[in-house]
Amino acid sequence: MTSAFTNGKRALAATAGFAVAALVLSGCAAGGGGDGGDDAASTGGPITIGTTDKVTTLDPAGSYDNGSFSVQTQVFPFLMSSKFGTADVEPDIAVSAEFTAPTEYTVVLKPDLKWANGNALTATDVKFSFDRQLAIASDVGPSSLLYNLDSTAAVDDTTVVFTLKAGNDQIFPQILSSPAGVIVDEDSFSATEVTSDDDIVTAEAFAGQYVLTSYDFNNLLSYKAYEGYDGLLGAPKTDVINVKYYTDASNLKLDVQEGNIDVAWRSLSATDIDDLRGNDAVKVVDGPGGEIRYITFNFNTQPFGTTTADADPAKALAVRAAVADVVDRAELADQVYKGTYTPLYSYVPAGMTGATESLKGLYGDGQGGPDVEKAKADLAAAGVTTPVALNLQYNADHYGPGSSDEYALIKDQLDASGLFTVSLQSTEWVQYSKDRVADVYPAYQLGWFPDYSDADNYLAPFFAEGNFLKNHFDDADVTALIQKQAVTTDPAERTALIEEIQNKVAAQLSTVPLLQGAQVAITGTDITGTGDTLDASFKFRYGALAKG
């Protein structure tokens, strides 16, 4: 498949009339070194990883989920990334990256980069990658993260200039390390449509630490270390990685404890994890968690939504408020997840700069617990007749087996209040990810695995104009505040804006946050490096793993 450039790579003159005063960051000089791509891969033997996460598509423009990004992280290059053990981003396949003007962010690539298929990896690939994200703007893609990007220019073979709509964007370097920042081969991907997995694999359009050598969709994937990788992470410690996909987490648990696989990564039940902590045949490795779980409301199709026969914004808000009043987060955390998740009372998880507990004082008993009488009063004040029929959808194969128990308990809590009659249904992830953006579900489960370690990543993708939820929430004041915090350089002022955004969204309840969780991997006793990749970047990078 050819790109929009019908003549392939366009040669750009090295003296293109743009003087770049670029800041070269430590550890990223061209030619590798300690963090570059010159080290040999380990020969410790292949590693097999098991997961229940599902891939939707390899194309970064057509997916925005943990399963797909887990693959993309291994095989595609990034301009910015973070070393193992940290969330601080720095140049990856670049030698430098900095603001050369308030609205210009300039990145200089390492010279002589190549894709696994032999194509040169140049600045035109970078421009192509960002242009197509914005052009395709998939409902299930990450293009909403590029809300501040105005244009991308390839100045010469190695120089890229991003022109931003608002200056001094404090988030943009992080976005370059996110799902919206994946770089693809312009000669292998379509400029206007999502490219098929088969076309990507056949084209060998990879330049990350690994290439895919075998691709059996959501069954078995095989990776081999890419000798041409010249990025921040260096050569992977293991030459061959196999990833086996499971539909049943109980089989995943059985295989890791019996040594049939080396690593179980997403998602075992809390009960299984607790049981395995006492098993000497495996290691349970914990890492910092940025995952959140929440209920999303479709503002069009929820009870009294804008496209329903009895549309009424005040009644619709009262329904959302009543759900927030009734749900018992502590019971969910304790009974279903046995403490591997904790209650969440706002949109930015606890421990992150700017996090509040905005919902705690507004809903329930004011202390984080449920309050049925308050919910009854909220509904009565809006003139809502009870019980309210609520269709609630959830997914078990993407968010783990605990989802079934979690949403069964939520249904019980809402039904027991006498204020709701909940119809609970489940759909497999591949279909679920399509249905939720097609207004099929009035209320439904989602989880979030952050793209980068900043409060912005829990706000902009959810609540800014054109957000990935596609739930018809749109508030101009919230969008303006999100844009303002992203370019506010004073830390205290920016924190205040982040808090204000959470308060405004809490009053409208586009989503109801429920739980915050940790990262957990189960490995054989001979596997090392797991703790290195379970870091605050929230990316599980296979190159850190070694066997024996």
N, C-alpha and C positions, 0 to 999 in steps of 0.2 A: 504494500500500500504506500503510495507516495503522499507527500505532504503538500501544503499549499505552494511550496517553492518547487515549481515544475522542473527546474534545472538542478535540483538537489541543493547542496550547501552553496551559499553565496559567499564568495571570497570577499572579505572586507579589508581594506587597506589598513595597515598598522598605523599609518600617520593620518588618522581620520579627523584631525582638527579638534580633538578634545583632550585637554591636559588634565590628567587625573592625579589629584593629590591624595592618593590612597594611603590609608594607614595599614601597614602590614602587621598582623597580629602574631603574637608569639606562637611558635610550634607549628606554623603553617607555611613555611617557605616551600617553594617549588622543589620537587625532587624527593620529597618524603622525609626521611629522617625518622626519629622515634615515633611520630604519629602519622607518618605517611604510608605509602603503599608498597615499600620495598622489602618488607620483612616476609619471610617464607611462612606459609601456612603450616600449622601443626599436623603431625601425622599420627595423632592419638587415636584414630579410628572414627568411623562415622557415628553420628548421634541421631537418634530418632526422637522427635518431639511429637507429643499428642495434644490435640486441642478439640474443643467443641465449637470454636469460633468458625463462622462460615465466610467464605469469600463471595462478594457479589460481583466484582469485576476487577481485573488487574489495572485497568485504565484509571489513573488518578483523577481524571475529570468526571468519572462516572460512579465514584464510590466515596463514601464518607463514613466508614465503619471500621471497627477495630480489626476484624478479620482480614479485610482487604488491605488495610494500611500495614498490618503485620508483614504481609508479603512485600508490599511496595518498599518498606523500610530496608529490606535486605537487598533488593535487586536494582533499585533506581538511585541515582545520585541526587544530592542536595547541595545548594549553595552554602547553607549554614547547618550546623549540627552541634552536638555536644559530645565531649569525651565520656567514656564510661564513668559512672559514679557522680555525674554532675548534670544540672539542667542548664548551665550557662552556655549559650550558643557562641560559636566562633566559626570562621570560614572552614568549609569542608572540602569541596573540590575547587575552592578559590584560594588565592593568596592574600586577598584583602577585601574588606567590605566596610564602607563608612558613608556618612552623609557628606557629600561634597557641596551641598547647598541645602537649605532647609527643606526643600521639596525634591531633592535629588539624592538617591541612594545608589552609590556606584560600587559594583562588584567586579573584581578582576580575577578571571579564571586561571588555574594552573595551565601551563602550555602543554600541548601535545596530548591532550586527553582523548581517549577513544572509547567508543561503544564496543561491546563484545562482538558485534557483527563487523567490526573494522571501520565503521564510519567515524569521522572526526567528530568529537564533542566540542562544540564551539558556542560562542555567544548567540548565534542564530537559533540554536536549540533552546536556549534559555528564553529568548524572546518568544519563540513559537510556543513553548510550554505555558507561559502565562497568558499569551494572547488567546490560546485555545480554551483555557479554563474559563475566561470571561466570555468567549464566544459561545461555548457549549452551555455554560451556566446550568448544568444538570440539577434537577430538583433533589437528587440524592448525591450531589457532589459537593466539594468544599469551596466553591467559588465565592461564597458569601464572606469568606475570610479576607478576600481581596478588595473589600469595600473602599479602601483608601488608595488603591492603585489606579492611576490615570492612564499611564502608558509605559511600555517597555521598549528600550532601544538597544540594538546591538551596534556598538560604535566601531569595534573592530573584532577580530577573531576571539579575543579574550576579554573584552570590556563590555559590560552591560550597565545601562543607566535606567533605573526605575524612577519615573516621575510620579510623585504622590499628590493627591488632591489637597491634603493638609500637611503642613510642615512639621518636622521634628517628631515623627511618628515613633513612639517608644516601643511599639509592638512589632514593627515591620521586620526587624531581624529575626524575631521568633517565628513570624509567619513564614519566612523563607525556610524554616526547618519543619514546617507543618505539612499536612496532606495537600494543602494548596501550593506548596513549594516544591513538589516533586518535579524533576527535570526529565523530559522524555526526548527521544530521537525524532527529529522532524521528518526524517525520511521513512519512518515506520508507523507513525500515527496520523490519523485524519485530523485536519485542522478544524473540522466542523461537526464531527460526530464521534461518539464513544467508539474506540477501536476494540475489536473482539479479542478475547484472551488468546485464541488460537493464532491470530495474526501477530500478536505481540511476542508470543513464545517462538513462533516460526521465524520471526525477524531477528531473534536474539537481541532485542532492543534493551539491553541491560548494561549498567555500568556501576552498580553498587558493589558491596563486598562479595556478593554472590550472583550467579546466574542460575536460571531455572533450566535444568536438563531434562526434566520429565514433569508433565503437568496433567494430572488426572483430577479434574475439577472437584473440589471438596471431598476428595477421597485420599489421594496421596500426591505430594509434591516433593521433588528431589532438587536439591541445590548443590552447586559446586563453587568453590572459591574462585573469584574472578581475578586472574593474575594481573589484569590491567587496571585494577582499582587503585586510584591515587588520591584517597581522601583522608579525612581526619582520623578515622578509626584504625588505619593500618590493615595489615593482612589478618584475616580471621584465624582464630586458633584451631579451628577444625575445617578440614578440606571439604567434607561431604556432610550435608544435613538432609535428613528426610523428615517430612511433616505428615503425620497421619491424622485424618479428620474423623471425629466420632460423632454419632448422632445421640449416643447414650453416655452420659457422664459416668455411670456406674461401670461401664466397660473400660472407660479411660482410667478410673481408679484401679480396677483389677489389673490392667496391663502394666501400670507403673509400679505397683507393689510386687508384681511377679517378675519384674525385670524385662518385660517384653518391649517396653519403650524406656527411654532414658530420662525424659522430662515430660511432666504433665503441666501444661500452661493454658489456663482458662478452658472450662470452668468446672471445678469440682464443687460439690455442695459443702456447706459449712460443716455438716455432720461428717462427711468423708474426710475433710481436712483435719478436723479434730481427731478422728480415728487414726489417721496416718501419722500424726505427731507422736504417737506411741509405738510406731513401727520402726524397728532398727534397720530394716532393709532399705529405707528411703530417708531423704532429708527434706524437711519442709523449710522453704526459704521465704521470708517475708520482706517486703519492700514498702517504701512510702506510697501512700495511696492518694490518687486524685479522682478516683471514680466516684460518680454520683448516680443515684437512681431516682426517678421521678415519674409522675403522671403528667401527661400532656393533654390539654383540652383543645379540640378543634373548634375555633370560635364560630365557624359556620354551622357545624352539624351537631354540636353538643346540645343538650336540652336548652331550648329557648335561643339557640344560635341564630345567626343572622339569615340563614337560608332555610330555617325551619318554618313550618306553618304558623307557629305561635311565637315568632321571634320577639325577644324582649331583652335588651342588654342588661337591665337591672336584675331581671330574674336569672339570666345566664350567670352573672357574677355571683348572685346569691347561691346558686348551685355549686359553683367552684369553691366559694367560701365555706359552705357547709361540709364539703369533702375535706377541706383543710381543717375544719373544726373537729371532725369525727375521727380521722385517721390517727392511729396510735403508733407512732414511730418506734418508741421504746419496745413495744411488744413485737414489732416486726424484727427489730435488731436482735432481741434476745431469743425469741422462740424460733425464728426461721434461720437466722445467721449466727447465732451463738457468739455474738460479740465481734465477728469478723467485719461487721458493719456497725456504724454508730448513727444515731438520729441526726438528721440534717434539717436546719430551720431557715436556710436561705439558699441563694443561688451560687455563691462562691463558697467552697468548702472550708471548714475550720482549719486554721493554721496558715492560710494564705493571706497575704497583705490585702486589707480592705474587706475581709470577710465580716459579715454581720450575722445576727440572728433575727432578721427582719420579721419573719413569720411568727416567731414565738410570742411576741406581744400582741399580734393582731388576731390570732386564731386560737382555737382550743381554750384551755384554761389560763392562758397567759404565761404559763410556766413550761410549756412544751408538751403537756398532756392533752388528751382529748376532752371535749366538752359538748355533749349531745344537746344540752339545753341551749347553749349558745347557737349551735347549728339550727335548732328548731326556731329560735328567735330570728336569725338571719333570713331564713326562708319565709317565715310568716310576714316579716317586715316588707319583703318584696312581693308578697301576694302569691307565693308558690304553693300549690296544693301538693301535699305529700301522700304517699311516698312517690318520689321522683324515679322514673324508669331510666336507668343509666346503663348503656352498653359499654363495657370495659374490655379492652383487648390487651393481651400480653403475649410474650414470646419466651419460650423455654430453651430453644436450641442456641440462641445467641447470648442471652444474658444468664445462662446457667440453670441447672435444675432447681435451684432455690426459688426461681421465678414462679413456679407452679404453687409452691407453698406460700410465697409472699402474696400473690394476688388472690389466692383462696382466702387468706387471712384478711386482706383488705376488703374483699367481698363480705366476709362475715362481720367485720367491724361496721361497714356501711349498712348492711341489712339489719343488723341487731339494733341499730339506732332507731329503726322504724321510719326513717326519713327517706330511704332509698330501697329500690328493688333492682339489684344489680344482675345483669346478664353478662356472664364472664365467658370469654372465648379466647382461643389461642390459635396462632397461625405460624407456620414455619418462616424463618427469617427472610429468605430470598423473596417470598411473596409479600411478607410483612413490610419490608422496606419500600416496596412499590405502593402498597395499599395506603400506608399512612400519609403519603403525600398526595393521594388521589381522593382525599376527603371520605375515605371508607370508614374510618374509626372516629366516633365522637369523642372518646377518651381512651388513652392507650399508654402503655408502658414504654419508656425509653431509659437508656442509661448513657452515660457520657464518660469517655476516656480521653483526657485532655490532650490537645495537640501541642501545647506548650505551657510552661509553668508560670502563668500569670493570670490574674483575676479576669482580664479581658477575654480570655478563652472560655469563660463561663457566662459571658454577657453578650459579646458581639455576635457569635454564631446563633444564639438563641433569640435575641430580642431586637436586634437592629433590623432596619428595613431589608427585605430580601433574605431573612434568616433561614437556616436549613430546616427548621421545624415545619415550615410551610403550613402553619396552623391558623393563619390569617390574623395573628396578633400584629398590630402596626400602631406604634405610638411615636409621633414625630419628636416629642420632647425626649423620650428615652433614646431614640436614635441619635439625636444631637448630643446628648450627654455621653453616650458611648464613643462617639467620634471625638468629643472634647477630651475625655480622659486619656485617649490614646496618644494625644499630642501634648499633654501637659507634663512639663519637665520637672516641676516642683513635686517631690514625693508626697508631702502632706496634702497639697491641693488635689493631687490625683487620687489619693486614698479617699478624700472626702467625696469626690465625684463618684467613685466606685460604690461607696456606701449609699449615696443618694439614688443611684440607679437601682440598687437592690430594694430600697424602700419603695420606689415608684412601681417596680414590677410586682413586689409583694402585695401591693394594694389592688392589683389587677389580676394576678394569678394566671398568667399564661401557662405556667406549669406549677405543680405542687411538689416541691422537693421532699424526698423521703429519707434517703440514707446515703452515707458516705463510707466507702470501703477501702481496703488495702490491696496491694498486689501480693499474690501468693503463687509460688511455683513448687512443685514436688519433683524431686530428682532422685536418681540413683546415687548411691554413696560415692561412686567414682566420678561424678560430674562436678567440675569446678567452674567458677566464673559466673554463676547464676546471680549472686549478690551484686556483681559489677554492673549487670544490665538492669536489675530491678532498682533503678534510680529514679530521681524526680523528673527525668525527661519523659517518663512513662512510655518508653519504647522498648520492647523486648527484642534486643538485637542479638542474633544467633552467633555473631562473630566473637562474642565474649566467652562462649561455652567451650569447654574442653573435656576430654574423657581420658581417665587413667592417670 
